[in-house]
Amino acid sequence: MKFETSITETRQTIAKARQDGLSVGYVPTMGYFHDGHLSLIRTARESCGFVVVSIFVNPLQFGPKEDLAAYPRNIERDCSLAAQAGADLVFAPGEGEMYRPRFSTAVEVGRLGTVLCGASRPGHFRGVATVVVKLLNIVRPDVAFFGEKDAQQLIIIRRVVEDLDIPTTIKGIPTVREADGLAMSSRNVYLTPEERGAAPVIYRALLAAEDAIKRGERRTAEVLGVIGGVLQTEPLLKPDYFAAVGLHDLEERPTLQGEILLAIAARIGKARLIDNLPLDVSDTVKRIAI
Ligand code: PAF
């Protein structure tokens, strides 16, 4: 597996793979790998000839009071895990390589970036969209793989790629969970043992809402009541939001119909955790991909 920190050399390595007739799959990450990241890399390996993984903790997507400095990092371990999962190239640029002096361009994502996580993290999705467009422009992959755990991010990136005619297929990959249902996240490392014991309540709340919908409940307010009721059972958890919205526009409606997203963000100790369940609600209720 190759390791590059320079944009120019990364482009040259990828150009060589293309000359060899290989399709390019790409997994953008902020590192500190868990099984969720490795599942993205393995899926890219199955379907693409050359697999690029980037590791870059993007300062543009962190607010001034957020955990940029504390964000967990372990590049050696990440490289060894990426190689085992089938990566051909790890691109790990420094901040100066990505944001040269006088850098000032941003990708605005509109309303999709101001609701749900965007409401409590102003500017976050502008930062995500800006770095993702830059990375896609560096790597120019045929296919890029994103985790469905970050559902709002995935929905926004699909919109950006479509709006800006970026010639990359965006593939969502299902959330990988711990045995007790907690969605894998690099931020789970912030949890104390007691907080870690409390965290699966987020997934239990989503399951309770899914169950209520399966039993015929279609009123958004009632379903939100179910989620709130389950979350309340855990005093260590402070909900940021819980929502039941349209999957593509992230808008709340009085009743649930068609493709929807149940989404929760909550703080437990130092960690802000998110999780979601995308559902197709008609006469029957089915889990769907994003
Ligand atoms: O999901 C992430 O790890 C990041 O938001 C991403 C897509 C790599 C952009 O920095």
Residues whose N, C-alpha, C, O or C-beta is under 5 A from the ligand:
A	BS01	PAF	P28 T29 M30 F56 N58 V128 V131
